[in-house]
Amino acid sequence: MAEKKRYALLDVLRVAAILLVLNSHFDPLYPIPALATGGAAGNGLFFVLSGYCLKLQPGLLRHMGRRAARLYPGVWIAFIAQLILGGKAITGVGDAFTQLIWPTAFWFVGAILLFDALLYGLEKLDFTRHFGRFTLVMAILYFAAYLLIVDRTRWSVEEAGLATPQQAFKLIYCFHIYAMGYWLRKRGIPVWAQGRTALTFAIAAGLFLFSFAFKLVLNRFPATMPLQFLTQIAIVGFTFGAVICALGWEEWWTRVSAPWLRKAIAAFAAVSLEMYLVQFPIISMGKALPFPANIAVVVPVTVLFAFLLHAADGFLSRRLIAFIPPKKG
């Protein structure tokens, strides 16, 4: 089993992930909306890192209770703030459940809660010992859903939300990335990838660039749109390579980077979820400013409110976790 420790380069990846996600939502701020891209790669990094850093608690209910206590306070605070500002609305009891409980107003949070429950069951089956078979099953499910659900006449594999089967399709590949991160933590770097960090980096970088370039091709030549699944496959390879590189270069990074820099990056990484939660009303307000002043204002304001939200939801999370019974024995 891989050693349980904190890797500073994983914090770098987490910061890169939130910056990519933020940038993907900047289409109302850029003079060229196409510059607002990178969300798929950012989400992929978030999922693989969330899986890698996951520590399953004894007992499914206990684990899910702790997970919910960590996630829900931030979701509720951010949602209430947007409700007050007019960016969100509740139309009934059912809508209140979907906005505040599951999948929540922020699809990433709903996905994490679902993935934890699924992974808990898979862990009981010791799936990390048979990850190749698991990957094959996920590939079959993915392509079956791709053929039956996805609208392949337009770019649709990354549709936001989870309310429809079309939107929920991406959960299949996202869950594989999440499980892949957990597998890497449990089993360690595969033998065939050890000592090949430079090659892995080159391949991961190539897949990262391919995911962007091929999307441009898809939009330029609509006849190629049925091949849009290739972008998600590229993201799977990219996220795997990114984690392998981070683990392989950790010792080098610790040696060449200053402690203050690692601490600053760790602090930034710690509020990545909160940046995701607070970004939307800030981006909306930033539309009133000209480019590039809007970007220069939106980013630091998002970081500021993320730290404030982190302090608030951290306080509430600790209080909620205190109500969860301790592990027996």
C-alpha positions as CSV (number, residue, x, y, z in Angstrom):
1,M,0.0,0.0,0.0
2,A,1.3,3.5,-0.8
3,E,2.5,5.5,2.1
4,K,0.0,7.9,3.6
5,K,1.5,11.4,3.4
6,R,0.9,14.8,2.1
7,Y,2.4,15.5,-1.3
8,A,3.1,19.2,-2.0
9,L,2.9,18.7,-5.8
10,L,-0.6,17.4,-5.5
11,D,-1.4,20.9,-4.0
12,V,0.0,22.4,-7.2
13,L,-2.3,20.2,-9.3
14,R,-5.3,21.2,-7.1
15,V,-4.5,24.9,-7.7
16,A,-4.1,24.2,-11.4
17,A,-7.5,22.5,-11.4
18,I,-9.4,25.3,-9.8
19,L,-7.8,27.9,-12.1
20,L,-8.8,25.8,-15.1
21,V,-12.4,25.5,-13.8
22,L,-12.5,29.2,-13.1
23,N,-11.2,30.0,-16.5
24,S,-13.9,27.8,-18.1
25,H,-16.6,30.0,-16.6
26,F,-15.0,33.3,-17.8
27,D,-16.8,33.3,-21.2
28,P,-18.9,36.5,-20.2
29,L,-15.6,38.2,-19.3
30,Y,-13.4,37.5,-22.3
31,P,-13.7,39.4,-25.6
32,I,-13.4,36.0,-27.2
33,P,-15.6,33.5,-25.3
34,A,-13.7,30.5,-26.7
35,L,-10.8,31.5,-24.4
36,A,-13.0,30.3,-21.5
37,T,-11.9,26.7,-21.6
38,G,-10.2,24.0,-19.5
39,G,-13.1,23.0,-17.3
40,A,-13.0,19.3,-18.3
41,A,-9.3,19.1,-17.5
42,G,-9.8,20.9,-14.2
43,N,-12.7,18.7,-13.2
44,G,-10.7,15.6,-14.1
45,L,-7.9,16.8,-11.9
46,F,-10.3,17.5,-9.0
47,F,-11.8,14.0,-9.3
48,V,-8.5,12.1,-9.5
49,L,-7.1,14.1,-6.5
50,S,-10.3,13.6,-4.5
51,G,-10.0,9.9,-5.1
52,Y,-6.4,9.8,-4.2
53,C,-6.8,11.8,-1.0
54,L,-9.9,9.9,0.1
55,K,-9.8,8.0,3.4
56,L,-12.9,5.8,3.8
57,Q,-14.2,5.9,7.4
58,P,-15.4,2.6,9.1
59,G,-19.1,2.3,8.4
60,L,-20.9,3.7,5.4
61,L,-23.3,5.9,7.3
62,R,-20.5,7.3,9.4
63,H,-18.3,8.0,6.4
64,M,-21.1,9.6,4.5
65,G,-22.1,11.6,7.5
66,R,-18.6,13.0,7.8
67,R,-18.4,13.7,4.1
68,A,-21.7,15.5,4.2
69,A,-20.7,17.5,7.2
70,R,-17.6,18.7,5.3
71,L,-19.4,19.6,2.0
72,Y,-22.9,20.8,2.9
73,P,-22.1,23.9,5.0
74,G,-20.3,25.5,2.2
75,V,-22.9,24.5,-0.3
76,W,-25.7,26.0,1.9
77,I,-23.9,29.2,2.6
78,A,-23.0,29.8,-1.0
79,F,-26.5,28.9,-2.2
80,I,-28.2,31.2,0.4
81,A,-25.8,34.0,-0.7
82,Q,-26.8,33.5,-4.3
83,L,-30.4,33.3,-3.3
84,I,-30.2,36.7,-1.7
85,L,-28.4,38.1,-4.7
86,G,-31.0,36.7,-7.1
87,G,-28.7,34.2,-8.8
88,K,-30.6,31.2,-7.5
89,A,-34.3,30.5,-6.8
90,I,-36.3,27.7,-5.1
91,T,-39.6,26.8,-6.8
92,G,-40.9,24.1,-4.4
93,V,-40.1,21.4,-2.0
94,G,-38.7,19.1,-4.6
95,D,-36.5,21.8,-6.0
96,A,-35.3,22.7,-2.5
97,F,-34.2,19.0,-2.1
98,T,-32.3,18.9,-5.4
99,Q,-30.7,22.3,-4.7
100,L,-29.7,21.7,-1.1
101,I,-29.5,18.0,-0.5
102,W,-28.8,16.1,-3.8
103,P,-27.4,16.6,-6.3
104,T,-27.2,20.2,-4.9
105,A,-26.9,23.4,-6.9
106,F,-23.3,22.5,-7.6
107,W,-23.0,19.3,-9.6
108,F,-19.5,18.5,-8.5
109,V,-20.6,18.2,-4.9
110,G,-23.4,15.9,-5.8
111,A,-21.0,13.8,-7.8
112,I,-18.6,13.4,-4.9
113,L,-21.3,12.3,-2.5
114,L,-22.5,9.7,-5.0
115,F,-19.0,8.5,-5.8
116,D,-18.1,8.0,-2.1
117,A,-21.1,5.7,-1.7
118,L,-20.3,3.7,-4.8
119,L,-16.6,3.5,-3.9
120,Y,-17.4,2.3,-0.4
121,G,-19.2,-0.7,-1.9
122,L,-16.5,-1.4,-4.4
123,E,-13.9,-1.3,-1.7
124,K,-15.8,-4.1,0.1
125,L,-15.2,-6.1,-3.2
126,D,-11.5,-5.2,-3.1
127,F,-11.8,-3.7,-6.6
128,T,-8.3,-2.2,-6.5
129,R,-6.8,-5.7,-7.0
130,H,-8.8,-6.0,-10.2
131,F,-8.6,-2.5,-11.5
132,G,-8.1,-3.6,-15.1
133,R,-11.4,-5.5,-15.0
134,F,-13.1,-2.6,-13.4
135,T,-11.8,-0.3,-16.1
136,L,-13.2,-2.7,-18.8
137,V,-16.6,-2.7,-17.1
138,M,-16.6,1.1,-16.9
139,A,-15.6,1.3,-20.6
140,I,-18.5,-0.9,-21.6
141,L,-21.0,1.2,-19.5
142,Y,-19.5,4.4,-21.0
143,F,-19.8,3.4,-24.6
144,A,-23.3,1.9,-24.1
145,A,-24.5,5.2,-22.5
146,Y,-22.6,7.2,-25.2
147,L,-24.5,5.4,-28.0
148,L,-27.9,5.5,-26.2
149,I,-28.0,8.8,-24.4
150,V,-25.5,11.3,-25.8
151,D,-26.6,13.8,-28.5
152,R,-23.6,13.3,-30.9
153,T,-24.6,16.0,-33.3
154,R,-23.3,18.7,-30.9
155,W,-20.8,19.2,-28.1
156,S,-22.7,17.6,-25.2
157,V,-20.4,15.2,-23.3
158,E,-19.6,17.9,-20.7
159,E,-23.1,19.4,-20.2
160,A,-23.5,21.1,-16.8
161,G,-25.8,19.7,-14.1
162,L,-27.1,16.2,-13.3
163,A,-30.8,16.7,-13.8
164,T,-31.1,14.8,-17.1
165,P,-29.6,11.5,-18.4
166,Q,-27.7,13.6,-21.0
167,Q,-26.1,15.6,-18.2
168,A,-25.5,12.7,-15.9
169,F,-23.7,10.7,-18.7
170,K,-20.3,12.3,-17.7
171,L,-20.6,10.8,-14.2
172,I,-19.5,7.4,-15.7
173,Y,-16.1,8.7,-16.9
174,C,-15.7,11.0,-13.9
175,F,-16.3,8.1,-11.5
176,H,-13.6,6.1,-13.3
177,I,-11.2,9.0,-12.8
178,Y,-12.2,9.2,-9.1
179,A,-11.7,5.4,-8.6
180,M,-8.4,5.6,-10.5
181,G,-7.1,8.2,-8.0
182,Y,-8.2,5.9,-5.1
183,W,-6.5,2.9,-6.8
184,L,-3.3,4.8,-7.2
185,R,-3.3,5.7,-3.5
186,K,-4.0,2.1,-2.4
187,R,-1.8,0.2,-4.8
188,G,1.0,2.8,-5.6
189,I,2.5,3.7,-8.9
190,P,2.1,0.8,-11.4
191,V,5.4,-1.0,-12.1
192,W,5.2,-0.2,-15.8
193,A,5.0,3.5,-15.0
194,Q,7.9,3.6,-12.4
195,G,11.0,5.3,-13.6
196,R,9.3,6.8,-16.6
197,T,8.2,10.1,-15.2
198,A,9.6,12.2,-18.1
199,L,7.9,10.0,-20.7
200,T,4.7,10.1,-18.6
201,F,4.8,13.9,-18.5
202,A,5.3,14.1,-22.3
203,I,2.3,11.8,-22.8
204,A,0.1,13.6,-20.3
205,A,1.0,17.0,-21.7
206,G,0.2,15.7,-25.2
207,L,-3.2,14.4,-24.1
208,F,-3.9,17.7,-22.3
209,L,-3.2,19.7,-25.5
210,F,-5.1,17.1,-27.6
211,S,-8.3,17.6,-25.4
212,F,-8.2,21.3,-26.4
213,A,-7.2,21.0,-30.0
214,F,-9.7,18.2,-30.8
215,K,-12.5,20.3,-29.3
216,L,-11.6,23.0,-31.8
217,V,-11.7,20.5,-34.6
218,L,-15.1,19.3,-33.4
219,N,-16.6,22.8,-33.5
220,R,-14.9,23.6,-36.8
221,F,-16.0,20.4,-38.5
222,P,-19.3,19.3,-37.1
223,A,-19.2,16.0,-39.1
224,T,-16.5,14.9,-36.6
225,M,-18.8,15.5,-33.6
226,P,-19.6,11.7,-33.1
227,L,-15.9,11.3,-32.0
228,Q,-16.3,13.8,-29.1
229,F,-15.7,10.9,-26.6
230,L,-12.0,11.1,-27.5
231,T,-11.7,14.3,-25.5
232,Q,-12.8,12.5,-22.3
233,I,-10.5,9.6,-23.0
234,A,-7.7,12.1,-23.3
235,I,-8.6,13.6,-20.0
236,V,-8.5,10.2,-18.3
237,G,-4.9,9.7,-19.6
238,F,-4.0,13.2,-18.7
239,T,-5.2,13.0,-15.1
240,F,-3.4,9.6,-14.6
241,G,-0.2,11.1,-16.0
242,A,-0.5,14.3,-13.9
243,V,-0.7,12.3,-10.6
244,I,2.2,10.0,-11.6
245,C,4.4,13.0,-12.4
246,A,3.5,14.8,-9.2
247,L,4.4,11.7,-7.1
248,G,7.6,11.1,-9.1
249,W,8.8,14.6,-8.8
250,E,7.8,15.2,-5.2
251,E,11.3,14.9,-3.8
252,W,12.7,17.2,-6.4
253,W,10.0,19.8,-5.8
254,T,10.6,19.7,-2.0
255,R,14.3,20.2,-2.6
256,V,14.0,23.2,-5.0
257,S,11.0,25.0,-3.7
258,A,10.9,27.4,-0.7
259,P,8.9,26.4,2.3
260,W,6.9,29.6,2.2
261,L,5.9,28.8,-1.4
262,R,4.7,25.4,-0.6
263,K,2.7,26.8,2.4
264,A,1.2,29.4,0.2
265,I,0.2,26.9,-2.5
266,A,-1.2,24.5,0.2
267,A,-3.3,27.4,1.6
268,F,-4.6,28.2,-1.9
269,A,-5.3,24.5,-2.6
270,A,-7.3,24.2,0.7
271,V,-9.9,26.7,-0.5
272,S,-10.3,25.2,-4.0
273,L,-13.8,23.9,-3.2
274,E,-14.8,27.2,-1.8
275,M,-13.6,29.0,-4.9
276,Y,-15.8,26.7,-7.0
277,L,-18.8,27.5,-4.8
278,V,-18.4,31.3,-4.7
279,Q,-17.2,32.0,-8.3
280,F,-20.6,32.4,-10.1
281,P,-22.0,35.6,-8.6
282,I,-18.6,37.2,-8.6
283,I,-18.1,36.4,-12.3
284,S,-21.6,37.8,-13.0
285,M,-20.8,41.0,-11.3
286,G,-17.5,41.2,-13.2
287,K,-19.3,41.5,-16.5
288,A,-19.8,45.2,-15.7
289,L,-16.0,45.8,-16.0
290,P,-14.0,46.0,-19.2
291,F,-11.5,43.3,-20.1
292,P,-8.9,42.7,-18.7
293,A,-9.8,44.6,-15.6
294,N,-12.7,42.2,-15.0
295,I,-10.3,39.3,-14.8
296,A,-7.9,41.2,-12.5
297,V,-10.8,41.9,-10.1
298,V,-12.7,38.7,-10.3
299,V,-9.8,36.4,-9.5
300,P,-8.6,38.0,-6.2
301,V,-12.2,38.7,-5.1
302,T,-13.0,35.0,-5.6
303,V,-10.0,34.0,-3.6
304,L,-10.9,36.4,-0.8
305,F,-14.5,35.2,-0.5
306,A,-13.2,31.6,-0.8
307,F,-11.1,32.1,2.3
308,L,-14.0,33.7,4.2
309,L,-16.3,30.8,3.2
310,H,-13.6,28.3,4.2
311,A,-13.4,29.8,7.7
312,A,-17.2,29.7,8.0
313,D,-17.9,26.3,6.6
314,G,-14.9,24.9,8.5
315,F,-16.4,26.1,11.7
316,L,-19.8,24.6,10.9
317,S,-18.3,21.4,9.7
318,R,-16.4,20.8,12.9
319,R,-19.6,21.3,14.9
320,L,-21.5,18.9,12.7
321,I,-18.8,16.2,12.8
322,A,-18.9,16.4,16.6
323,F,-22.4,14.9,16.5
324,I,-21.2,11.8,14.6
325,P,-20.5,8.9,16.9
326,P,-16.8,7.9,17.2
327,K,-15.5,4.7,15.7
328,K,-16.3,1.7,17.9
329,G,-13.4,-0.3,19.3
